[in-house]
Amino acid sequence: MKVLISVDLEGISGIVHPTETNPDRYDYERGRALMTAEANAVIAGVLDAEPAAVVWVADAHGPFRNLLPEDLDRRAHLVRGKPRSPSSRPWVRPPRWPCIRRRHGSGCATLPPRPSHGAPRSPR
């Protein structure tokens, strides 16, 4: 099985303020660490359930250079940076892969987006 995990800073547990998602602000490094830790938790969960899975992790925030590569689980393939040519996006070709996306946008979301700022929202 092949699995794509698309990670965006605004969907990460513990991100509660825009300073944690902006490279020019003081909390950004904390946000990057949280993003990487959450991606690692998902990678571990996927590989615990399906040890033979091939896991791709796509950094999906801003300039696509937020995940800390040196701290990311080595069992996963990382896609980061721009530009993103079709050859660097193997998940866009058939067959469709299970996709785990936690972000503020829409798409192949199999998990509901989390509120990124302000008071928590109730589930839909």
C-alpha positions in Angstrom: 0.0 0.0 0.0 1.2 3.5 -0.7 0.1 6.4 1.6 0.4 10.1 1.2 0.5 12.3 4.3 0.0 16.0 3.4 1.0 18.3 6.3 0.1 22.0 6.7 1.1 24.0 9.8 -2.4 25.4 10.3 -3.7 21.9 10.9 -1.2 20.8 13.5 -2.1 20.1 17.2 -0.8 22.9 19.4 -0.6 25.6 16.7 -2.8 28.4 18.2 -1.3 31.6 16.8 -0.1 33.0 13.4 3.4 33.6 14.9 3.8 29.8 14.9 3.2 29.5 11.1 5.2 32.5 9.8 9.0 32.1 9.2 9.6 35.8 10.2 8.0 35.4 13.6 9.6 34.2 16.9 7.4 31.0 17.4 8.0 29.6 13.9 10.7 27.1 15.0 8.3 25.7 17.6 5.6 25.3 14.9 8.1 23.4 12.7 9.0 21.1 15.5 5.3 20.4 16.3 4.6 19.8 12.6 7.5 17.3 12.3 6.4 15.5 15.5 2.8 15.1 14.3 4.0 13.9 10.9 6.1 11.3 12.7 3.2 10.2 14.8 1.1 9.6 11.6 4.0 7.8 9.9 4.4 5.5 12.9 0.7 4.8 13.0 0.5 3.9 9.3 3.6 1.7 9.5 2.3 0.0 12.7 -0.9 -0.9 10.9 0.7 -1.7 7.6 4.5 -2.5 8.0 5.0 -2.8 4.2 3.4 0.5 3.3 5.3 3.1 1.3 4.8 6.4 3.0 5.2 9.8 1.3 5.0 13.0 3.4 4.3 16.3 1.5 5.1 19.6 3.2 2.1 21.6 2.3 2.6 25.0 4.1 3.8 28.2 2.4 7.2 27.7 0.7 6.9 23.9 1.4 10.1 23.9 3.5 8.8 23.7 7.1 9.2 20.0 8.1 12.6 19.3 9.7 14.1 16.7 7.4 16.7 15.6 10.0 14.0 14.9 12.5 11.5 13.2 10.2 11.1 9.4 10.4 13.6 7.9 8.0 11.1 5.3 6.9 9.1 8.0 5.0 9.9 9.8 1.7 9.8 13.6 2.0 8.6 16.0 -0.7 9.4 19.6 0.1 10.3 22.8 -1.7 9.3 24.4 -4.9 8.7 24.1 -7.8 6.8 20.8 -7.7 6.9 19.2 -11.1 4.6 16.3 -12.0 7.5 13.9 -11.6 8.0 15.0 -8.0 4.3 14.2 -7.2 3.9 10.5 -7.7 0.6 10.6 -5.8 -1.2 12.4 -8.6 -1.0 9.4 -10.9 -3.3 6.4 -10.6 -3.9 4.3 -8.6 -5.4 6.6 -6.0 -3.6 6.3 -2.7 -5.1 6.6 0.8 -4.4 10.2 1.7 -4.2 11.6 5.2 -4.3 15.4 5.2 -4.6 17.6 8.2 -4.8 21.2 7.0 -7.1 24.2 6.6 -7.9 23.6 2.9 -10.0 21.1 1.2 -8.9 18.1 -1.0 -8.4 14.5 -0.1 -9.1 15.2 3.6 -9.9 12.0 5.4 -9.5 13.9 8.7 -11.5 17.0 9.6 -9.4 20.2 9.6 -8.6 21.6 13.0 -9.2 25.2 13.9 -5.9 27.0 13.6 -6.5 30.1 15.6 -8.8 31.3 18.3 -11.4 29.3 20.3 -11.9 25.6 19.5 -14.8 24.8 17.2 -17.2 22.0 17.8 -17.1 19.0 15.4 -19.3 19.2 12.3 
